[in-house]
Structures are given as structure tokens and as C-alpha cells.
Amino acid sequence: MSMTGQAMASDGTRLRVHVRGAVQGVGFRPYVYGLATRYRLAGFVANDPQGVIIEIEGEKASDFVTALPLEKPPLARIDQILVQKIGTIEGGEFKIRASEQGRISTRIAADAATCRQCLDELFDPNSRFHRYSFVNCTHCGPRYTIAERLPYDRRTTAMKAFAMCGTCAREYADPASRRFHAEAIACPQCGPRLSHTVDEIAAAIAAGRIVAIKGLGGYQLLCDARNEIAVQRLRDRKQRDAKPFAVMVASLEAIAEIGHADANELALLETPARPIVLLRSRNSLAPAVAPGLSCLGVMLPATPLHHLILHALSSGGAAPVIVATSANPGGEPLVIDNDEALRRLSGIADLIVTHDRSIVTRADDSVLAVMAGQLQFIRRARGYVPEPIRLSRPVPCVLAVGGALKSTVTVTRGNEAFVSQHIGDLDTAEGIRFFEETISHLLSTLDIDAVAVAHDLHPNMASTRFAETFGREPIAIQHHHAHAGAVIAEHGLEGATLALVLDGHGYGTDGGNWGGELLVCESAGFRRIGHLAPLKMPGGDRAAREPWRMAAAMLAQLQRAGEIPQRFAAQPHAAGLSMLLRRPDMPTTTSAGRLFDAAAGLLGVCAMQSYEGEAAMKLEACVREPVVLNGGWNIDAGVLSFEPLFEHLAGKIDRTAGAELFHGTFAIACVDWIRRAAKSTGIGNVTLSGGCFLNAIVTDAVRRGCAAAGLKVFLPRQVPPNDGGLSLGQAWIAALQIADRPQRREGRS
């Protein structure tokens, strides 16, 4: 936060104070009112397009300015305070004025979990909010998901459909109330209502039924996480074979029974964002919750309704644990509309619980992990969006549209980058529609007219086609360069940087399948100085879904193709594949993700994947302590090969020993690769990105190894390392390209 132009004030001086940041919808105006009243100042406060504007006069005006950032509301984020002395003296009392209009340069706050005071009222029989599923105040409740536009006032939110009763109106207008100008204020007399009672919901879950409820950012599917039949039924109906479900518990105390959590993880679970946090599982729930994995996604209640449901389920016995997963049939975007829910979820849920407050913006649950004491996003959405990422300098306004999987979009404004909520995969009409809705909402909410659209280099992505027809200059950014750019942008790195990017696939500048890349990035450009040894991809994209194919390709590369039919006898195409792999024109890949698949296939950990990353996650779950195979790799002219390691894995070795050997050797080989590049280039900064860096074992080993070599290591902390962070890197690189262009000079030549 910065403060500029501060001036002293007395009875003859009036100050104008502009506050910029997340200061709308978080109780900031009531806070200012109380502060001004304490210091006996005259003037006013109002929302304006830049944030909040304040005018004050009185003997203690300068004391007010000093105290302003120190006692701010819990959800407020102050980026800048600008103070100007003005000569107009008006006198009178201090007032909250109506919002001012104009070009927008502020932002809406993220949604926040139920605060302690509202929770007390929720369970207080004497409170008018007793058991009311929509209780909220200026410290908690919906924000971004109900906001249509800025300034953030009730008339520009989904709450405009609900006229306040007399009691709510009095609280809204009372400066002493916690709900003073709380735009989402509501009560059982005047606010939103559920279609079913909490007791009906709890009874259905207890009976082993599946319930769909309308949450903050979309519908969720709930069932008893201890009931194997119920969880498996949910899998069957949702057509989700093995991808893990997240679970919800009522309190931190209940977590000890289902997972191992350290102090950092417990603190993260309790933040107002209420994300899903990956914990080491105790395997005490139904096996179908997270089959074959060592981690479990856990979250605490985010809404009053969640609290009420878990409370109703907690009568005696073990603490309730419920599956809480997104209601997105067929992997499509979250369902948010009531009629759509009744139509599309009726074949999945036994009970569908709606309410009459609209969801303006979809937002899935955020997912995080704690790796080596640091927060790591896996999915960034509800609770964090639309909080911007601060850039090292102002850049042109650019829209970046991400890739094809785990899609997000980013918009830059000045020295801020606004990364959207997780959109998902753009392989369905509904997914593309959500993608386009998100772009429209983000641009209109921020009042931005982008000068260019950054997109992936791949010509056949839906996001690329969108960029080419948007009506602004399209700028193609290579996939792995964008991954590196996201880390560079977040950390404000200057000068040349080494970037190790490990993922499943990205379209290379040569038209090839890249995915294990060592780059040198500087300003808006990059050069490829190394890559993993190419490996054939039998079946093309099919090989990414069937790890046994990548294992077969590795056997062929090791001159052991004759073993393929016997090793993979359960696969009907194994015999034919051994012949096919002899073709010299078969596509190849340098993907690190496909190496993980090859190892999982060879070790019998996973032959066929039902979701992206399944093989790698199950391989990681086998590891107790990573082991390094001496001589398990070689590096020639910047190309890193693991043939010696895979020759060992292809022998007689059990899956645990093989997984430990693969992880340990892979990580140390990457460190060796980076150290050699750092020595030859003289570059000391290293960025690590790409989806493979969601592997905690590899990430920690590579990070520690590089640090021990005296290198400065940077990982993405505010966006995921996977394609969820791609749009940030695209936006930063495209903005730099535009900024670096020679400026036209006006006048005669």
C-alpha cells in the first residue's frame, strides 16, 4: 500500500482522500463513517469508480488519515491512499453519500465465508437470523458472484430483487450496526428462501441419498462420505470413474479423524476464502472418495447453509463428513440456474434444493495445497477472484484467453492483472459459452477496452479462434513461454531468466509436441536451450489417455519392442502397437507428463486414465522416500534423456521401489540440467512452472537442489503452475511486446 500527498489539516482545512483497492462491498464506508465520527470530523464518504472518495475537515483530520489503513475492515484491501488539500469549507456532520459514476478503476471483493458474529446469530434462538441460510454482514457473504457491475451497490447486484423489510432497512442505515450498508443484507422476512428445509436435506444425506444444493458460485452435489454405496452411486450418475471428490467437515477438530494437517494447512482452511485444501489422507472414508490416492481434498463450511446441514447431521456418533463436489454434468461448467438445475441434475441428485437469489457469476471452489510451507494454487476461483495480481509496472490493457484445458482469462489494467475464476476445458459448447461470458463480464466490470488479445500459438484451439475474431490485434504466445511468463510477471523479475517448464503438452514453434522445456526468457522473448529427449506417441492424443502406450513407446526406444505383447497382454492393441512403433514417421513428444505416464504404465500403476493426471498422481502416491539412480540420465547438447532410468524400470522391480526411483532420479536430473544451463549462460534466476510442478515430491527436490547450487528459484504462488496460470503469462508477454514497440512520432517528416 502507498500513501501520497498527505497534508496536515486544521479547522480551516478540508482534505480529499481517495482510497483505491478492494474497498467496495466490504464495510469500508461504514468504517470510514465511524472513524470520522470518532475524530469529530465533518464531510462525506462515497463509492466512486476508482474506489472510495472521502472529504473531511476538522482539527483531527490528519489523525484520521494516519488511522485509516490501520483499522480497516477484515475483507478490505487498500492499494493506495491519495490525499489532497482543498480549500472548500462546508462544515456540518459527516455523511455517507450515494455512489459517484464514471470510468471504473476499482474492483469488487471476493466472496467470503460466514464470519464468527453471523455464525453466532445463525445458532442463537433469540436472533432474528436464527437458522437463516442467507445471514451475512459487511464482513462476510457473497460479493463477486452476485455483482453485476461497479460501483458495488445493492441496485447493481442480485439482491436488487429483494426489497428490505423495515428492520433490515434500519440496520442498513444505522452506523452502529455491523450491517450498515451491507448490500446483501436479508432476513427470513424479506430475503431469499430455500425450496426445502435443512432437516429435509440432512435426512436425505443421512439416508444415503444424493442432494444438489445451490451454493455461492453454483450448484454442489452432496452425499455421505462414509457411505460407500452413496459415493459410488454419485460416481456412476455423474459418470466420474475415479477422479477424487472433495469432502467437507464442520470444524478443524473433525479433520484429525480423516487427514493429517499441519499448522499452515489448518490456517489456510480457516481463511475467509474457504478453499479446498489437499491433506494427507488417513483413508478412513469410503474408498470411492479418492481411489488410489494418498491425498484428500478437505474444506470447511463456506456458507450458512453448509453450517446448518453439518450441524443437523451431527447428532451422535462420528463427526459428519460429506462429499461436496461441483454439479457440472459431463465436465461442463457449473450449473447456476434453477430451471437448468431441475432439468440437468434430476438424473444425478435425489433431491434438488434451489433458492431465489440469482448467481450472476459462476465460481467453483478454489483448490490449494501447502508445499514446503508455501501456498500452491491448483485451482483459483471462489474466494480469491477477482483479487488482482500486482505487476512490476503499468502495461497496456490486454485480454489474454489462455489455452484449451483448465482455462482462465486475464485482463491487465495499469499495473494490475485480473485473472478470472477457473473456467475449465473448452471442449464443449457450454464450456465455450462460459468462457465468452467470463470475458464479457470481466471487461465490463472493470470497464476495460483491450488493445490486443493474447492467445496460445496452437492454431486449432477454441481460444485461438476467439482471439482471431474478437476485433482486436491477436498476439500468439508460445505455450511454455507463457507458463514461464506467469512466474516472471508475478515476481516482477527483470533481465534474463532460466525457465524449466514441465507439462503434458504445448504447441512448439516448430509445430511439434513440446512439454519438457528449458528456456531462456528475457523481456518479451525467449529461446529454447534444452528439452527432454523425444519419445514416440503411438495413437497421438490417445497416448495421453492410455499410459500403457507411452510405456510401450519407451520399451521400443530401449530396443525391447518384443516385450510389448506379453507385458500388455490385457490391451487388445498391444501386438499391433509393437509393429506400429517401428514406423519412422510417428509423432514424437518432449513432454514430461508423458514420461510420468510411461513410468506408471511400466510399473503397472495405471494403464488407462479416466481423468487428466491420474497416472502421475497414483505414481506419486506410491512414494515413501525418493531414491536416486546414479547414472540414471544423460545430457547431450541440452537434451535430457532418461533411457538409463527406464532400462532399470523395465526390469524386475515393484511399483513402490520403481516410483521412488523415478521421482528421485527425475528431480535430481532436472537440477543437474538447470545447473549446467546456469553455468553456461551465467543466469542466476530460475522459474519452475507447468502442471508437473503440482507434484510435491519433484517440486521440493528441484527447488532445494537449485537453491543449494546458489540459484534463486521462483514458483507460481498466486496462480496455478498448470494451464490455469497460462493466461497471466500470455497477458504479460503480449503487453511487453506492445510496450516495446517503437512509438510513432507525430509531425512532419
C-alpha positions in Angstrom: 0.0 0.0 0.0 1.2 3.5 -0.8 0.2 6.9 0.6 0.9 10.1 -1.3 0.3 13.8 -0.9 -0.6 13.6 2.8 -1.4 17.1 4.2 -2.0 18.4 7.7 -5.4 19.8 8.5 -7.0 22.1 11.0 -10.3 23.8 11.4 -9.5 25.9 8.2 -8.5 22.9 6.0 -10.5 20.3 4.2 -8.9 17.1 2.9 -10.0 15.0 -0.1 -8.9 11.4 0.3 -9.0 8.8 -2.5 -8.7 5.1 -1.4 -8.0 2.5 -4.1 -8.2 -1.2 -3.8 -10.9 -3.7 -2.7 -12.9 -1.2 -0.7 -16.4 -1.7 -2.1 -18.8 -4.2 -0.5 -16.5 -4.8 2.5 -17.9 -2.3 5.0 -15.4 0.3 4.2 -17.8 3.3 4.0 -19.4 2.4 7.4 -15.8 2.0 8.8 -14.9 5.5 7.5 -18.1 6.9 8.9 -17.3 5.5 12.4 -13.7 6.7 12.2 -14.8 10.2 11.1 -17.3 10.3 13.9 -14.7 9.3 16.5 -12.4 12.2 15.4 -15.4 14.6 15.2 -14.9 15.4 11.5 -17.3 16.9 9.0 -17.5 15.7 5.4 -18.7 12.7 3.5 -17.7 9.3 2.1 -18.9 7.7 -1.1 -18.1 4.9 -3.5 -16.7 6.1 -6.8 -15.4 4.4 -9.9 -11.8 4.5 -8.5 -12.7 3.0 -5.1 -13.8 5.3 -2.2 -13.7 9.1 -2.0 -13.6 10.9 1.3 -13.7 14.5 2.2 -13.0 15.5 5.8 -12.5 18.7 7.8 -11.7 19.3 11.5 -8.8 19.5 13.9 -8.0 15.8 13.8 -8.2 15.2 10.0 -4.6 14.2 9.8 -5.1 11.7 12.7 -7.9 10.2 10.6 -5.7 9.8 7.6 -3.0 8.1 9.7 -5.5 5.7 11.3 -7.4 4.9 8.0 -5.2 1.9 6.9 -4.6 0.6 10.4 -8.1 -0.4 11.5 -9.7 -1.3 8.1 -12.4 -4.0 7.9 -11.1 -7.6 7.6 -12.1 -8.0 3.9 -10.8 -4.6 2.7 -7.6 -4.4 0.7 -6.0 -1.0 0.3 -3.6 -0.5 -2.6 -3.2 3.3 -2.4 -4.3 6.4 -0.4 -4.1 9.7 -2.2 -4.5 12.9 0.0 -5.2 16.3 -1.4 -5.7 19.6 0.5 -8.7 21.6 -0.8 -9.9 25.0 0.2 -13.7 24.5 0.4 -15.1 24.6 3.9 -18.6 23.1 4.3 -18.9 22.2 8.0 -21.9 20.2 9.2 -22.0 16.5 10.0 -20.3 13.5 8.4 -22.5 11.6 5.8 -22.5 8.6 3.6 -23.3 9.8 0.1 -24.7 7.9 -2.9 -22.1 6.4 -5.3 -20.5 8.6 -7.9 -20.4 7.5 -11.6 -17.6 7.5 -14.1 -14.9 5.3 -15.7 -14.2 2.4 -13.3 -10.7 1.7 -11.9 -11.7 -0.1 -8.7 -12.8 -3.7 -8.1 -15.3 -5.9 -6.3 -14.1 -8.0 -3.3 -14.1 -11.8 -3.4 -16.9 -13.9 -1.7 -16.1 -14.6 1.9 -17.2 -17.4 4.3 -19.6 -16.8 7.2 -18.0 -14.7 9.9 -18.0 -15.6 13.6 -20.6 -13.0 14.5 -23.0 -14.2 11.8 -22.4 -17.8 12.8 -23.3 -16.9 16.4 -26.6 -15.4 15.2 -27.3 -18.4 13.0 -27.4 -20.7 16.0 -28.9 -18.2 18.5 -32.6 -19.0 19.1 -33.2 -15.3 20.1 -31.7 -13.9 17.0 -33.9 -12.9 14.0 -31.3 -14.7 11.9 -31.7 -18.0 13.7 -31.3 -20.8 11.2 -31.5 -18.4 8.3 -29.4 -19.8 5.4 -28.5 -16.4 4.0 -27.3 -14.4 7.0 -24.4 -12.1 6.2 -22.9 -8.8 7.0 -20.1 -6.4 5.8 -17.5 -8.9 7.0 -18.8 -12.0 5.1 -21.1 -13.4 2.4 -21.5 -13.1 -1.4 -19.7 -10.4 -3.3 -18.3 -11.2 -6.8 -20.8 -14.0 -7.5 -23.8 -11.6 -7.1 -22.3 -8.4 -8.5 -23.5 -7.3 -12.0 -21.2 -4.3 -12.2 -19.5 -1.5 -10.3 -20.0 0.6 -8.2 -20.9 -2.2 -5.8 -24.4 -1.1 -4.5 -27.5 -3.2 -3.9 -29.1 -2.0 -7.1 -26.2 -3.5 -9.1 -26.4 -6.9 -7.5 -28.7 -10.0 -7.5 -30.1 -8.5 -4.2 -32.0 -5.8 -6.1 -34.8 -8.3 -6.4 -35.4 -8.2 -2.7 -36.9 -5.1 -1.0 -35.6 -4.7 2.5 -38.1 -5.1 5.4 -38.3 -2.3 8.0 -35.9 -4.0 10.4 -33.3 -4.7 7.7 -33.6 -1.2 6.3 -33.0 0.3 9.8 -29.9 -1.9 10.3 -28.7 -0.9 6.8 -29.0 2.8 7.7 -27.6 2.5 11.3 -23.9 3.5 11.5 -23.6 1.5 14.7 -24.7 -1.8 13.0 -22.4 -4.4 11.5 -24.8 -4.4 8.6 -24.6 -0.7 7.9 -24.6 -0.5 4.1 -24.2 -4.3 3.9 -25.5 -4.7 0.3 -26.5 -8.3 0.7 -28.4 -7.8 3.9 -31.5 -10.0 4.2 -33.6 -11.9 6.8 -36.4 -14.5 6.8 -39.0 -11.8 6.3 -37.5 -10.1 3.2 -34.7 -12.2 1.8 -34.0 -15.3 -0.3 -35.7 -18.6 0.6 -34.8 -22.2 0.2 -37.1 -24.7 -1.6 -36.5 -27.3 1.1 -35.8 -27.2 4.8 -32.4 -28.0 6.3 -33.9 -31.0 8.1 -35.1 -32.4 4.8 -31.7 -32.0 3.3 -29.9 -33.6 6.3 -32.4 -36.5 6.3 -31.8 -37.2 2.7 -28.0 -37.3 3.1 -28.3 -39.5 6.2 -30.4 -41.9 4.3 -27.7 -42.3 1.6 -29.3 -40.1 -1.0 -27.6 -37.5 -3.2 -28.5 -33.9 -2.7 -27.9 -30.9 -5.0 -27.8 -27.5 -3.3 -27.4 -24.1 -4.8 -24.1 -22.7 -3.3 -22.3 -19.3 -3.6 -21.0 -19.8 -7.1 -23.0 -22.7 -8.4 -24.8 -25.9 -7.5 -23.0 -28.6 -5.5 -23.6 -32.3 -5.1 -23.6 -33.7 -1.5 -23.6 -37.2 -0.1 -22.4 -39.1 3.0 -18.6 -39.5 2.5 -18.6 -42.6 4.8 -21.3 -44.4 2.8 -19.5 -46.3 0.0 -22.8 -47.1 -1.8 -23.8 -43.5 -1.9 -20.4 -42.3 -3.1 -20.2 -44.9 -5.8 -23.8 -44.1 -6.8 -22.7 -40.5 -7.2 -19.8 -41.6 -9.4 -22.0 -43.7 -11.6 -24.6 -41.0 -12.0 -22.1 -38.2 -12.6 -20.0 -40.5 -14.9 -16.9 -39.8 -12.9 -15.0 -43.0 -12.8 -12.1 -42.2 -10.4 -11.4 -38.5 -10.2 -11.2 -37.7 -6.5 -14.1 -35.9 -4.7 -13.5 -33.2 -2.1 -15.2 -33.5 1.3 -16.5 -31.0 3.9 -16.4 -31.2 7.7 -17.9 -28.9 10.3 -14.7 -27.8 12.1 -11.0 -28.2 12.4 -11.4 -30.7 15.2 -13.1 -33.1 12.8 -10.2 -33.0 10.4 -7.9 -35.1 12.6 -10.1 -38.2 12.0 -9.8 -38.1 8.2 -6.4 -36.4 7.4 -3.1 -35.1 8.6 -2.9 -31.3 8.7 0.0 -29.0 9.9 -0.4 -25.5 11.2 -0.2 -23.9 7.8 -2.9 -26.2 6.3 -5.2 -25.6 9.3 -4.8 -21.8 9.0 -5.5 -22.0 5.2 -8.7 -24.0 5.8 -10.0 -21.2 8.1 -9.3 -18.3 5.8 -12.4 -16.3 4.5 -11.8 -17.9 1.1 -12.6 -21.4 2.5 -10.7 -23.3 -0.2 -10.4 -27.0 -0.6 -7.0 -27.9 0.8 -5.1 -31.1 -0.1 -4.2 -33.1 3.0 -2.5 -36.4 3.6 -5.4 -38.9 3.9 -5.9 -41.3 6.8 -8.0 -43.5 4.4 -10.9 -43.5 6.9 -13.7 -42.6 4.5 -15.4 -44.6 1.7 -12.8 -45.9 -0.7 -14.6 -44.4 -3.6 -14.0 -40.8 -2.4 -10.3 -40.7 -3.6 -9.4 -44.1 -5.0 -5.7 -44.9 -5.2 -4.5 -41.6 -3.9 -2.6 -40.5 -0.8 -4.2 -37.1 -0.5 -7.7 -35.9 0.3 -9.3 -32.6 -0.6 -10.9 -31.1 2.5 -12.9 -27.9 3.1 -14.8 -26.2 5.9 -18.3 -24.7 5.5 -18.3 -21.7 3.3 -22.0 -20.6 3.7 -24.6 -20.6 6.5 -26.4 -23.4 4.7 -23.3 -25.6 4.9 -23.1 -25.0 8.6 -26.7 -25.8 9.1 -26.5 -29.1 7.2 -23.5 -30.3 9.0 -25.0 -29.3 12.4 -28.2 -31.2 11.6 -26.1 -34.3 10.7 -24.0 -34.2 13.9 -26.4 -35.8 16.3 -24.3 -38.5 18.0 -21.6 -40.8 16.6 -18.7 -39.8 14.4 -18.4 -36.2 13.1 -20.3 -35.9 9.8 -18.2 -35.8 6.6 -19.9 -35.1 3.4 -18.8 -35.2 -0.2 -19.1 -31.7 -1.7 -18.4 -31.7 -5.4 -19.3 -29.4 -8.3 -22.6 -30.0 -10.1 -21.2 -30.0 -13.6 -22.6 -32.9 -15.6 -20.2 -34.3 -18.1 -17.4 -32.0 -17.0 -19.3 -28.9 -18.3 -19.5 -25.6 -16.4 -21.2 -25.4 -13.0 -25.0 -25.3 -13.1 -26.2 -21.9 -11.7 -29.8 -21.5 -13.0 -32.7 -23.1 -11.1 -34.6 -24.3 -14.1 -31.3 -25.7 -15.6 -30.7 -27.5 -12.3 -34.1 -29.1 -12.2 -33.6 -30.3 -15.8 -29.9 -31.3 -15.8 -29.4 -32.6 -12.3 -32.6 -34.7 -12.0 -30.7 -37.8 -13.2 -28.0 -37.3 -10.6 -29.5 -35.9 -7.5 -32.4 -37.4 -5.5 -33.2 -34.0 -4.0 -32.5 -30.6 -5.7 -32.5 -27.6 -3.4 -33.0 -24.3 -5.0 -33.4 -20.7 -3.8 -34.5 -17.5 -5.3 -31.2 -15.4 -5.2 -29.6 -15.4 -8.6 -26.0 -16.3 -9.2 -24.6 -13.7 -11.6 -21.1 -15.2 -12.0 -20.1 -18.9 -11.8 -17.2 -19.6 -9.4 -16.1 -23.1 -8.5 -14.4 -23.9 -5.2 -10.7 -23.0 -5.1 -8.2 -25.8 -4.5 -4.8 -25.3 -2.8 -2.0 -27.3 -1.3 0.8 -26.4 1.1 4.2 -27.4 -0.4 7.3 -26.8 1.7 5.4 -24.3 3.8 4.2 -22.3 0.8 0.7 -22.0 -0.6 0.2 -23.6 -4.0 -2.9 -23.0 -6.1 -4.2 -26.0 -8.0 -7.5 -24.2 -9.0 -8.0 -20.4 -8.3 -11.7 -19.4 -8.2 -14.2 -18.6 -5.4 -12.8 -16.6 -2.5 -9.7 -15.3 -4.5 -11.2 -13.9 -7.7 -11.3 -11.1 -8.7 -8.3 -10.1 -6.4 -5.7 -8.8 -8.9 -2.0 -9.7 -9.2 0.2 -6.7 -8.8 2.6 -6.2 -11.8 6.0 -4.5 -11.6 5.0 -1.7 -13.9 1.9 -0.3 -15.7 1.3 -2.1 -19.1 -1.2 -1.7 -21.9 -4.7 -3.1 -21.5 -4.5 -6.7 -22.9 -7.0 -9.5 -22.8 -5.4 -13.0 -22.7 -7.6 -16.0 -23.4 -5.5 -19.0 -22.1 -5.3 -22.4 -23.6 -7.8 -25.3 -24.0 -7.6 -27.0 -20.6 -8.2 -25.6 -17.1 -8.9 -22.4 -18.9 -8.8 -18.9 -17.3 -8.7 -15.5 -18.9 -6.7 -12.4 -17.8 -7.2 -8.7 -18.3 -4.5 -6.1 -17.5 -5.2 -2.6 -16.2 -2.3 -0.4 -15.4 -0.1 -2.3 -13.0 -2.8 -4.9 -12.2 -3.6 -8.3 -13.8 -7.1 -9.7 -13.2 -7.1 -13.5 -13.6 -10.6 -14.9 -13.9 -12.0 -17.8 -12.0 -11.3 -21.3 -13.2 -13.4 -21.8 -16.4 -12.4 -25.4 -17.2 -11.9 -27.2 -20.5 -13.1 -25.6 -23.8 -14.2 -28.8 -25.4 -18.0 -28.3 -25.2 -20.4 -25.7 -26.4 -21.3 -24.9 -22.8 -17.7 -24.5 -21.9 -17.0 -22.1 -24.7 -20.2 -20.1 -23.7 -19.0 -19.8 -20.1 -15.6 -18.7 -21.5 -17.2 -16.0 -23.5 -19.5 -14.9 -20.6 -16.5 -14.6 -18.4 -14.6 -12.4 -20.8 -17.6 -10.2 -21.3 -18.3 -9.9 -17.5 -14.6 -9.2 -16.7 -14.2 -6.5 -19.3 -17.5 -4.7 -18.5 -17.0 -4.9 -14.7 -13.5 -3.4 -15.0 -14.6 -1.0 -17.7 -11.7 -2.0 -19.9 -11.3 -1.8 -23.7 -8.4 -4.2 -24.6 -6.0 -3.1 -27.3 -4.9 -6.7 -28.1 -5.8 -10.3 -27.4 -3.1 -12.7 -26.4 -3.6 -16.4 -27.2 -1.8 -19.7 -27.5 0.3 -20.5 -30.5 -1.8 -23.6 -31.3 -4.0 -22.7 -34.3 -6.8 -25.1 -33.6 -7.8 -24.1 -30.0 -11.2 -22.6 -29.4 -9.5 -19.8 -27.5 -7.3 -19.0 -30.5 -10.3 -18.9 -32.8 -12.0 -16.5 -30.4 -8.9 -14.2 -30.3 -8.7 -14.1 -34.1 -12.3 -12.9 -34.4 -12.5 -10.6 -31.4 -11.8 -7.4 -33.3 -8.5 -6.5 -31.6 -5.0 -7.4 -32.6 -4.3 -11.1 -31.9 -0.9 -11.9 -30.5 0.2 -15.5 -30.4 2.3 -16.6 -27.4 4.1 -20.0 -27.3 2.6 -22.2 -24.6 5.7 -22.8 -22.5 6.9 -19.2 -22.8 3.5 -18.2 -21.3 4.0 -20.6 -18.4 7.3 -19.0 -17.6 5.9 -15.6 -18.2 3.3 -16.1 -15.5 6.0 -16.6 -12.9 8.1 -13.7 -14.2 5.1 -11.4 -14.1 4.0 -12.5 -10.5 7.5 -12.0 -9.1 8.4 -8.9 -11.1 11.6 -10.5 -12.4 13.9 -8.4 -14.6 16.6 -9.4 -17.0 17.3 -12.9 -18.3 15.7 -15.8 -16.5 16.1 -19.6 -16.9 12.8 -21.3 -17.1 12.1 -25.0 -16.6 8.6 -25.8 -17.9 7.3 -29.4 -17.4 3.8 -30.3 -18.5 1.7 -32.6 -20.7 1.6 -30.7 -24.0 2.2 -27.4 -25.7 2.4 -26.5 -29.3 6.0 -25.7 -30.2 7.4 -23.0 -32.5 8.4 -25.9 -34.8 4.9 -27.3 -34.8 5.9 -30.2 -32.5 4.6 -31.6 -29.3 6.6 -29.9 -26.5 6.3 -30.4 -22.8 9.8 -30.7 -21.2 11.5 -27.4 -22.0 14.4 -25.4 -20.7 14.2 -21.8 -21.9 16.0 -18.5 -21.5 13.4 -15.7 -21.2 14.2 -12.0 -21.4 11.8 -9.1 -21.9 9.1 -10.3 -24.3 11.2 -13.0 -26.0 12.6 -16.5 -25.3 14.9 -19.1 -26.8 14.8 -22.8 -26.3 18.2 -24.1 -25.0 17.1 -27.6 -24.0 14.4 -30.2 -24.0 13.6 -33.8 -22.9 14.6 -36.5 -25.4 11.7 -37.1 -27.9 9.6 -40.1 -27.3 7.1 -41.6 -29.8 3.4 -41.1 -29.1 1.6 -44.1 -30.5 -2.0 -43.1 -31.2 -1.4 -39.4 -30.8 -3.7 -37.8 -28.2 -4.9 -41.3 -27.3 -1.5 -42.0 -25.8 -2.1 -39.2 -23.3 -5.2 -41.1 -22.1 -3.6 -44.6 -22.1 -0.3 -44.7 -20.2 0.5 -48.2 -21.3 1.0 -46.8 -24.8 3.8 -44.5 -23.6 5.3 -47.4 -21.7 5.3 -49.4 -24.9 6.9 -46.5 -26.8 9.7 -46.4 -24.1 10.2 -50.2 -24.5 10.5 -49.7 -28.2 13.0 -46.9 -27.7 15.0 -49.2 -25.5 15.1 -51.8 -28.3 12.7 -54.0 -26.3 9.6 -53.8 -28.5 9.3 -57.6 -28.5 8.2 -57.5 -24.9 5.2 -55.3 -25.6 2.6 -58.0 -26.4 3.4 -60.0 -23.3 3.7 -57.1 -20.9 0.4 -55.5 -22.0 -1.5 -58.7 -22.9 -4.7 -57.1 -21.4 -4.6 -54.4 -24.1 -6.2 -55.6 -27.3 -3.9 -53.4 -29.5 -0.6 -54.3 -27.9 0.6 -56.7 -30.6 -0.2 -54.2 -33.4 1.4 -51.4 -31.5 4.7 -53.2 -31.3 4.7 -53.2 -35.1 3.4 -49.6 -35.4 6.2 -48.3 -33.3 8.7 -49.3 -36.0 7.4 -46.5 -38.2 9.8 -43.6 -38.5 7.1 -41.0 -39.2 5.2 -41.5 -35.9 4.7 -38.2 -34.0 7.0 -37.6 -31.0 6.8 -35.6 -27.9 9.2 -34.0 -25.4 6.6 -34.0 -22.7 7.5 -34.6 -19.1 3.9 -35.6 -18.4 4.2 -38.4 -20.9 7.3 -39.7 -19.1 5.3 -39.9 -15.9 2.7 -41.9 -17.9 5.4 -44.2 -19.2 6.7 -44.9 -15.8 3.2 -45.5 -14.4 2.5 -47.9 -17.3 5.7 -49.8 -17.0 5.2 -50.3 -13.2 1.6 -51.4 -13.5 0.4 -48.4 -11.6 -2.1 -47.1 -14.2 -2.7 -48.5 -17.7 -5.7 -46.4 -18.6 -6.6 -42.9 -17.3 -10.1 -41.8 -16.5 -9.0 -38.2 -15.8 -6.1 -36.0 -16.6 -3.1 -36.6 -14.4 -4.4 -39.8 -12.8 -1.3 -41.9 -13.7 1.1 -39.2 -12.3 -1.0 -38.8 -9.1 -1.2 -42.5 -8.5 2.5 -42.9 -9.2 3.3 -40.1 -6.6 1.0 -41.8 -4.1 3.4 -44.9 -4.2 6.4 -42.9 -3.0 7.5 -43.1 0.6 11.1 -41.8 0.1 12.5 -40.8 -3.3 15.7 -42.6 -4.4 18.3 -41.5 -7.0 19.7 -43.9 -9.5 23.3 -43.0 -10.2 23.9 -42.6 -13.9 20.1 -42.7 -14.5 20.2 -39.9 -17.0 22.4 -38.2 -19.6 22.5 -34.8 -21.1 23.9 -34.2 -24.6 23.7 -30.7 -26.3 20.9 -29.6 -24.0 18.8 -32.8 -24.5 18.0 -34.7 -21.3 17.4 -38.4 -21.7 16.2 -40.9 -19.1 16.9 -44.1 -21.0 19.2 -45.5 -18.3 16.5 -44.9 -15.7 13.8 -46.6 -17.8 16.1 -49.5 -18.6 16.1 -50.1 -14.9 12.3 -49.6 -14.5 11.7 -52.1 -17.3 13.4 -54.8 -15.3 12.0 -56.7 -12.3 11.1 -54.0 -9.8 8.0 -53.5 -7.7 5.9 -50.4 -8.2 6.9 -48.7 -4.9 10.6 -49.1 -5.5 10.1 -48.0 -9.1 8.0 -45.0 -8.2 10.6 -43.9 -5.7 13.4 -44.4 -8.1 11.6 -42.5 -10.9 10.8 -39.4 -8.7 14.2 -39.2 -7.1 16.1 -39.6 -10.3 13.9 -37.3 -12.4 14.1 -34.5 -9.9 17.9 -34.6 -9.4 18.4 -34.9 -13.2 16.4 -31.7 -13.6 18.6 -30.0 -11.1 21.7 -31.1 -13.0 20.2 -29.8 -16.2 19.5 -26.4 -14.7 22.9 -26.1 -13.1 24.7 -26.8 -16.4 22.5 -24.2 -18.1 23.1 -21.7 -15.4 26.8 -22.2 -15.6 26.9 -21.8 -19.4 24.6 -18.8 -19.5 25.6 -17.0 -16.3 21.9 -16.7 -15.3 21.1 -17.0 -11.6 17.3 -16.7 -11.6 15.2 -19.9 -12.3 11.5 -20.3 -12.7 9.7 -23.6 -12.3 6.2 -24.0 -13.9 3.9 -26.3 -15.8 1.5 -28.9 -14.4 4.2 -31.4 -13.4 5.2 -28.9 -10.6 2.0 -29.9 -8.8 3.9 -33.0 -7.9 5.1 -32.1 -4.4 8.0 -34.5 -4.3 9.5 -33.3 -7.6 8.9 -29.7 -6.8 10.5 -29.8 -3.4 13.5 -31.7 -4.6 14.2 -29.4 -7.6 13.6 -26.3 -5.6 16.0 -27.4 -2.8 18.6 -28.7 -5.3 18.7 -25.4 -7.3 18.9 -23.4 -4.1 21.8 -25.5 -2.8 23.5 -24.6 -6.1 23.2 -20.9 -5.3 20.4 -20.2 -7.7 17.3 -18.1 -6.9 14.2 -20.2 -7.5 10.7 -18.8 -8.3 7.5 -20.8 -8.4 3.9 -19.5 -9.2 2.2 -18.6 -5.9 -0.8 -16.5 -6.9 -1.9 -18.7 -9.9 -1.6 -22.5 -10.5 1.5 -23.8 -12.2 -0.8 -25.7 -14.7 -2.7 -24.1 -17.5 -4.8 -22.2 -15.0 -1.9 -19.7 -14.9 -1.3 -19.6 -18.7 -3.4 -16.5 -19.4 -1.4 -14.4 -16.9 1.8 -15.2 -18.7 0.2 -14.6 -22.1 -1.0 -11.2 -20.9 2.3 -10.1 -19.5 4.4 -11.1 -22.6 1.9 -9.6 -25.1 1.8 -6.3 -23.0 5.6 -6.2 -23.1 5.6 -6.8 -26.8 3.3 -3.8 -27.3 5.1 -1.6 -24.9 8.5 -2.4 -26.5 7.3 -1.3 -30.0 8.8 1.9 -31.3 6.4 4.8 -30.6 5.1 6.7 -33.6 6.2 10.3 -33.8 3.6 12.9 -35.0 4.5 15.8 -37.2 6.4 16.4 -40.5 9.0 14.1 -41.8 
